[in-house]
Amino acid sequence: MTTGNQLIGRFEKYANPQLAEKWDHVGLQVGNPDLPITRLMTTLDVRPEVVDEAISRKVDFIFAHHPIMFHPAKDLDTRNPQNKMYANLLANNITVYAAHTNLDTANGGMNDWLAAQLHLEKLSPLVPAGNDPISGEEVGMGRVGELTKGMTPREFAQYCMDMFQVKGLRLIANPLDQDKQIKRVAILGGSGQDFYQQALAMNADAYVTGDVSYHFAHDMIANHLTVVDPGHHIEVIAAHQLADLISQWRDQNNWQFDVIESKVNTEPFTFIVNE
């Protein structure tokens, strides 16, 4: 029998909660980690349809990247879909744990996974965050690395579409830079527009991040920084990577529970193009 606390204890040596941003709410979200795990499901998001999936697949522990309780509930009115989701989790004895910005910052975590998708080499942190409280190693959010060959901004945008398997993305590039070679790339999963100056300071030719807003895009163009916004949902890579990681620990420790990945697509946007 393996309890949720045993898994959490092992995970927090890998991505310690102390690495999380102060505004973040990582760790236990819902449920009782003292209970044994029989079937664990990994996911990017915990949405009502994901909880329905967990119930149908007899899951008792959800390991997510995005927290479900950023803000405290003002009431427990289950006519609210979010509250109804909490009620369904509790009624079915499903524990939910989330690793967010601590996983973004940890070595071997989210941003290393994303950098590996682009086959970046010679990686270093984009936003240094001191040392890991367990290993003492230097850590930081985001990564900066080198492509194996140079590409124009449009070629790089297409490359990102292919590597992240997205149907659309936004390219932010100064018209004067259409022929420049992209070789050094910064990447930060999630919403990283606030850190584009760090990408410039690290001499990145391009910056890959999600959720870029209109005025930030103008500033990026003025600074001749090519930016590719493939969306927030590319972090779905966490579902597979976390499943692999937890499966390795399970086998090493002879833990007895199943590990599965959510099959629900939580991308909220549909890309529509003119034919």
C-alpha positions in Angstrom: 0.0 0.0 0.0 1.3 3.4 -1.0 -0.3 6.6 0.4 -0.5 9.9 -1.3 1.9 11.3 1.4 4.6 8.8 0.3 4.4 10.0 -3.3 4.2 13.6 -2.3 7.3 13.2 -0.1 9.3 11.8 -3.0 8.1 14.4 -5.5 8.9 17.3 -3.2 12.6 16.2 -3.2 12.4 16.6 -7.0 10.5 19.9 -7.2 10.4 21.4 -3.8 7.4 23.7 -3.0 9.9 26.3 -1.8 10.8 26.9 -5.5 7.2 28.1 -6.2 6.4 31.7 -6.7 4.9 33.4 -3.7 1.5 34.0 -5.4 1.2 30.4 -6.4 -0.8 27.6 -4.7 1.0 24.4 -5.1 0.7 21.1 -3.2 -2.4 19.5 -1.9 -5.6 20.9 -3.5 -8.4 18.6 -2.5 -8.8 15.3 -0.6 -6.9 13.2 1.9 -3.3 12.2 1.1 -3.3 9.7 4.0 -5.4 7.4 1.8 -3.7 4.7 -0.3 -3.3 5.2 -4.0 -4.6 2.5 -6.3 -4.8 4.4 -9.6 -3.1 7.8 -10.3 -3.9 10.0 -13.3 -1.6 12.8 -14.6 -3.0 15.9 -16.3 -2.2 19.5 -17.2 -5.5 20.9 -15.9 -8.2 19.7 -13.5 -11.5 20.7 -15.2 -15.0 19.2 -14.7 -14.5 16.9 -17.7 -11.2 15.7 -16.4 -12.8 14.9 -13.0 -15.6 13.0 -14.9 -12.9 11.1 -16.7 -11.1 10.3 -13.4 -14.3 9.0 -11.9 -15.1 6.8 -14.9 -11.5 5.4 -14.9 -11.6 4.7 -11.1 -8.8 7.1 -10.3 -8.2 8.0 -6.7 -5.3 10.4 -7.1 -4.9 13.2 -9.7 -1.5 14.7 -10.2 -1.8 18.0 -12.1 0.4 20.8 -13.2 -2.1 23.7 -12.9 -3.6 24.2 -9.4 -7.4 24.2 -9.2 -7.7 26.4 -6.2 -5.9 29.7 -7.0 -8.6 31.6 -5.2 -10.7 30.4 -2.2 -14.3 29.6 -2.9 -16.7 32.3 -1.7 -19.5 29.7 -1.1 -20.2 26.0 -1.7 -23.1 26.5 -4.1 -22.8 23.4 -6.3 -24.7 25.2 -9.1 -21.3 26.8 -9.8 -19.4 24.2 -12.0 -16.2 24.8 -10.1 -17.9 24.0 -6.7 -19.7 21.0 -8.3 -16.3 19.7 -9.4 -14.9 20.0 -5.8 -18.0 18.1 -4.6 -17.5 15.4 -7.1 -13.9 15.0 -6.1 -14.7 14.7 -2.5 -17.7 12.4 -3.0 -15.4 10.0 -4.9 -12.5 10.2 -2.5 -10.2 11.6 -5.2 -7.1 13.5 -3.9 -5.7 16.2 -6.1 -2.1 17.5 -5.9 -0.6 20.2 -8.1 3.0 21.1 -8.9 3.1 24.4 -10.8 5.8 27.1 -10.6 8.0 24.8 -8.5 7.9 22.3 -11.4 8.6 25.2 -13.8 11.7 26.1 -11.9 13.1 22.7 -10.9 16.0 21.2 -12.8 14.6 18.4 -15.0 11.1 20.0 -14.8 8.7 21.7 -17.1 11.0 24.1 -18.9 13.7 21.4 -19.5 10.9 19.2 -21.0 9.9 22.1 -23.3 13.4 22.9 -24.3 14.0 19.2 -25.2 10.9 19.4 -27.5 12.8 22.0 -29.5 16.1 20.1 -29.2 17.8 23.0 -27.6 21.4 22.4 -26.4 23.7 24.1 -23.9 20.9 25.1 -21.6 21.0 27.6 -18.8 18.2 29.2 -16.7 16.4 32.2 -18.2 15.4 33.7 -14.8 17.8 32.6 -12.0 16.1 31.6 -8.8 19.0 30.8 -6.5 19.7 27.2 -5.4 17.5 24.2 -4.9 16.9 23.7 -1.1 17.5 19.9 -1.4 20.3 19.5 -4.0 21.9 22.9 -3.7 22.1 23.1 -7.5 21.4 26.4 -9.3 17.8 26.6 -10.5 15.7 29.1 -12.5 12.5 29.5 -14.4 12.7 29.2 -18.2 15.6 28.0 -20.3 18.0 29.5 -22.9 19.7 27.2 -25.4 21.0 26.8 -28.9 19.4 25.3 -32.0 21.5 22.9 -34.0 21.0 25.1 -37.1 19.8 28.7 -37.7 16.4 29.5 -39.1 14.5 32.6 -40.2 11.7 33.8 -38.0 9.0 32.1 -40.2 11.0 28.9 -40.4 11.3 28.9 -36.6 7.6 29.5 -36.2 6.8 26.5 -38.4 9.4 24.5 -36.5 7.6 25.3 -33.2 4.3 24.3 -34.7 5.7 21.0 -35.8 7.6 20.3 -32.5 4.7 21.2 -30.2 2.1 19.8 -32.6 -0.1 22.8 -32.5 -2.6 23.9 -35.2 -1.7 27.5 -34.9 0.5 30.1 -33.1 1.3 33.8 -33.2 4.6 35.1 -34.6 5.7 38.4 -33.3 8.6 39.8 -35.4 9.9 43.1 -36.6 9.5 43.3 -40.5 13.1 44.3 -40.7 14.2 41.0 -39.1 12.5 38.7 -41.6 15.8 37.3 -42.8 17.7 37.2 -39.5 18.9 33.9 -38.3 17.4 32.4 -35.1 20.0 30.3 -33.3 19.8 31.2 -29.6 16.4 30.6 -28.1 14.8 31.4 -24.8 11.7 29.4 -23.7 9.3 29.8 -20.7 6.1 27.7 -20.5 2.9 29.3 -19.5 2.5 33.1 -19.5 6.0 34.5 -19.8 5.6 37.9 -21.4 6.9 39.6 -18.2 10.3 38.1 -18.8 11.0 39.1 -22.3 13.7 41.6 -21.1 15.5 38.6 -19.6 15.5 36.9 -23.0 17.0 40.1 -24.5 19.6 40.2 -21.7 20.6 36.6 -22.4 21.1 37.5 -26.1 18.3 35.3 -27.3 17.4 35.7 -30.9 13.9 34.4 -30.2 11.6 33.8 -27.2 9.0 31.1 -27.0 6.2 31.7 -24.5 2.4 31.9 -24.2 -0.4 34.4 -23.6 1.4 37.5 -25.0 -0.7 40.6 -24.9 -1.1 43.4 -27.5 1.1 46.1 -25.9 3.8 43.6 -24.8 4.0 42.5 -28.5 4.6 46.0 -29.6 7.4 46.4 -27.1 8.9 43.1 -28.3 8.9 44.2 -31.9 10.5 47.6 -31.0 13.3 45.6 -29.3 13.8 43.4 -32.3 13.0 40.3 -30.3 11.3 37.6 -32.3 8.6 35.9 -30.2 6.7 32.8 -30.9 3.5 32.3 -28.9 2.3 28.7 -29.3 -0.2 29.1 -26.4 -0.3 28.0 -22.8 -1.5 24.5 -23.6 1.9 23.2 -24.8 2.5 22.5 -21.2 0.3 19.4 -21.7 3.7 17.7 -22.1 3.5 17.5 -18.3 0.9 14.8 -18.3 3.2 12.4 -20.1 6.4 13.4 -18.4 4.9 13.2 -14.9 3.5 9.8 -15.7 6.9 8.6 -16.8 8.6 10.1 -13.7 6.1 8.7 -11.2 6.2 5.3 -13.0 10.0 5.2 -12.5 9.6 5.9 -8.8 6.9 3.4 -8.5 9.0 0.7 -10.0 12.1 1.7 -7.9 10.2 1.6 -4.7 7.9 -1.4 -5.5 4.9 0.8 -5.0 1.6 -0.9 -6.1 -0.6 1.5 -8.1 -1.4 2.1 -11.7 -0.3 5.3 -13.5 -2.4 6.6 -16.4 -2.5 9.8 -18.4 -5.6 11.9 -18.9 -7.1 11.6 -22.4 -9.2 14.8 -22.2 -8.1 17.8 -24.3 -8.3 20.9 -22.1 -7.1 23.3 -24.8 -9.8 26.1 -24.6 -9.1 27.7 -28.0 -10.1 26.5 -31.4 -8.0 27.7 -34.3 -9.9 28.9 -37.3 -8.2 29.8 -40.6 -9.4 31.1 -43.9 -9.3 28.4 -46.6 
